[in-house]
Amino acid sequence: MRGGGWRDHRQVIGGILWKLRTGAPWRDLPERFGPWKTCHERLRRWTADGTWDRILATAQVHDDGTPVQWTISIDSSIVRAHQHAAGAGKKGVPRQVRRRLIRRMARPSADPAAD
């Protein structure tokens, strides 16, 4: 076994929760949680063997003895679109050429090779 013993579970769970809460890439995990590969691999293993589901079930808040259901909502204001989805022009293509291409694509044509 390389590197000795296991990293502290509490530290790893903190790193996993940080990643899930922020949505940041694993490689951006702060150093205080240890190596990102450790947290990623532990989540992968725990998900595969059902441990992660048991951790979440234990941590889940209960209201009058009934587990509270978690609902996740994604708001479009936090979903980033690619720059081309916003209508940004391509580098190196003059504006007049772009306009001509846009007009040509918008014009109905029976034979596309005629353009």
N, C-alpha and C positions, 0 to 999 in steps of 0.2 A: 504494500500500500504506500503510495507516494505521499509525502508531506505530513505524515503523522496522523493525528486524530481529526475528528470531524469539527468543523467550525460550529460555534454555538448556534443552536436552533433558533433562539430568540433573535439573534442578529440576522440570521438568514430570513426568517419570517418578516422582520422589519424591512429588509431589502426587497422582498417579493411584494409586500404591501405598498412600498414606495413606488415600485415600478408599475403596479396595477393602478394605483391612484393617479399617477402623473401621466401614464401612457408614453413615457419617454423610452428610448431604446435601451436595451440592457446595458450596452457599453457606457451609458451615461449615469449608471448607478453610482451614487456617492461612495467614496472610499470607506466611510464609517460602517458600511454594511458588508465589507469584505469584497473579494473578487466577484465580478458580475457573473462569471462562468459558474461559480459555486452556487449562487442563488438560482440561476437559470436551470442548472442541472438538478438541483434539489427539487424545484417546483415541477420539473418534468417527471422525475421519479415519483414524487408524492402524488401527482395527478394520475399517473399510470397505475399505481397500486391502491388508490382510494384514500390515502392518508390526507391529502389536501381537503377532500370532501368532509372527512371527520374533523379536521381542524376548524373548518368553517362552521360545521354544525355545532361544535362545542362553543365557538365564539359568538354564534348567533344569539341575538337578544330574544328573550321570551316575554310575551305579554299575557298575563293570566294563564300561564302554562301552555300557550299556543305559540309556536315559533312565528316570528314576524317575517313576512315575505319581503324579500329584497327586490326592488324594481330598479332597473337601470334605464336611463333615458339619455339619448345622444342628441344634443342640440346642434343644429347646423352651424351655429356661430363658432363652435369649437372644432369643426371638421374643415381642414384646410384643403383648398382646391389647388390643383397644379396651375402654374402660371399661365399655361396655354388655355386652360378652361376659362380664364378671366378675359380672354381676347387679346392678350399681349402678343405683339408681333414677334416674328422670328428674327434672330440676329442675322445681319447681312442681306436681308431682302428689302429693297427700297419700298417705301410706302406706296408709290404709284403701282408697282408690280403687285403688291399685296392687294390693293383695291381692284385691279383688273382680275386677279385670280378669284377674289370673293365674288365679283359680279358674274364671272364665267361659271362658277360653281352654283350660283343662285339661279341662273338662267336655265329653263328647261330646254333640253336639246334631245332630238331623236338619235343623233349620232354623236357620241362623245369624241370620236376621232376627228370630226369636222372642225373642232376648235383648234 
